[in-house]
Amino acid sequence: MPFPLSSRFSFPLNPPHFCIFPSTVKLVPDLTATATAKKSTPTMSFSSSSSPSPSITNPKKNKNSNPDPQKLTQVLKYHNQTKHSFTNYARGPRGLDWANQPNPFRRYISAILLSLVHFPADNQTPSASAADSAPSYQSVFNSLPPPKPISKSSISQLFYDSLALSAWKTAGFSTWSLRVNPSSGNLHPTEAYLIAPPIESLSNSAFVAHYAPKEHSLELRATIPSDFFPKFFPRNSFLIGISSIFWREAWKYGERAFRYCNHDVGHAIAAIAMAAAALGWDVKLLDGLGHKELDRLMGLETYQGFQIPDTPIKGKIPEIEFEHPDCLLLVFPNGINDLDVNYKELSSAITEFRNLEWKGKPNSLSKEHVCWDIIYRTAEAVKKPLTVGDRFSIDPFPGSGVCSERSYKGFTVREVVRKRRSAVDMDGVTKINRETFYQILLHCLPSGSGGGKNHKKQLALPFRVLSWDAEVHAALFVHRVIGLPKGLYFLTRNEDHFNELKKATREAFKWEKPEGCPNNLPLYELARGDCQQIAKQLSCLQNIASDGCFSLGMIAHFEPALCGRGVWMYPRLFWETGVLGQVLYLEAHAVGISATGIGCFFDDPVHEVLGLTGSNFQSLYHFTVGGPVLDKRIMSLPAYPGPDADA
């Protein structure tokens, strides 16, 4: 039975004629007559997009990078073609084909199911031992607790607090599940795999297993050589692989789905990092490995063979349900600061995984499908190669900045991560004080407390999992923050970009630190004014963007990242926005309010508000934080055991 889909990524079908800066809101006065939308009504169909053609600006600007011009062109073409505008939405289905709604649960038929331990939602584990209690939410941003040993219980807790079901919801004749890790439209394209040494009560051999969230269990896919972990990784460490099923998102969102899948990868990465932190574990991306290595490690190449069509097609295409390997995370005890990963030898060892006996056949998700060919062409273009010269580094754990610890409500990590919800509506009334606003933003900084240095390198929780310097900033629309004037603000998360940002945005912007702003918080006031209507209009006319305490657009250092590192950075920019979004979700709930991601926004009008031109900076994700409106018609049920299989 179809479940209601979150509105945070949806879009109105018939937006009215309007102006970006209505006469009642003159945030930037000289723009009031420049951004009026055309009167035509946007439609969604298989027709070609009206997005502008991509332009490549100096693809060889970094002497250490030589991006393939064809691949770069494909990525820029995808990004421009999937932009929403006032006159044309990105191509997608005309309506929702409920009969072919993808099954949100992947299962490997005939694979052995290994049940994991369930935990109560409060701060106690089943033993009710004080030693097992979850740490407070805000404490893990300052320091990690002593690491737990790998066991069935600790592995269970990691998945329970990161990728498991968090609740079931029911309304009328519909029942649907929620998960700890958020997903656009609650569609959940993200799958996870545990690659681990022998774990007592789970497996006597090193193994690869797929995580089945509905059952909170592991599906044993294969046993692996006993010397694999001792040769490459420290004791008490293991791997988690993440993959995406594009069809789950494309069923609702069409061509823009590739963006949303990678948002969800970022949310999952941050969810794993936070759950690991509660166990005293550190997490790092093994980003030297390439697409082929990840494919073999997770046992996904066995089921591929999808041929990309020349145009969008509809029909029975079961091979479209394949999983695209995204990334591999190393989870290890905190305190290990020196670890050398030999990617060349690791790749050679993974090559032997193709000879393993892989167990289980993936279940079918839909009877019929629609293939949006540009998604798969772009996914092909951004496949990362093996980079044997990459150095795996572990930086010391820095605490995050603190200016108002009393803003938090005293919840444990588990209480925050498992009770997180995406707000469907905001009340338009709730306010937060300035100190709480600053505290939330301090936890959004990549370098933590900074230590007197500029923010750039991603060292703080959970950003330290990522292997590149911060590339994502935030343009904030402040609506209801007590002690802070309404208006447009900017959080610079990589201060090396400050001068470039200041030059790229409007000359009229002030770029002044607001009153009471902590010295180590690079937040700047750009312009004052009531920007509720602007925020709403830019986010596809969704009230949720204007009815919160504040909303924001995540602005990525876009084309320079693709040219400087490689086109495979394209999905990684979305991962970074997802990690930042996850922090906003958790921070909101930790201070007693709520949040939601907004994937539907008018891309280039956002740039126009900021004065951005070209592709050096691009808006990739929107978010809103505020007081939620609860729908009393919807009843909540426990995540486990949950309703029966026919619900």
Disulfide bonds with the S-S distance in Angstrom:
Cys540-Cys600 2.20
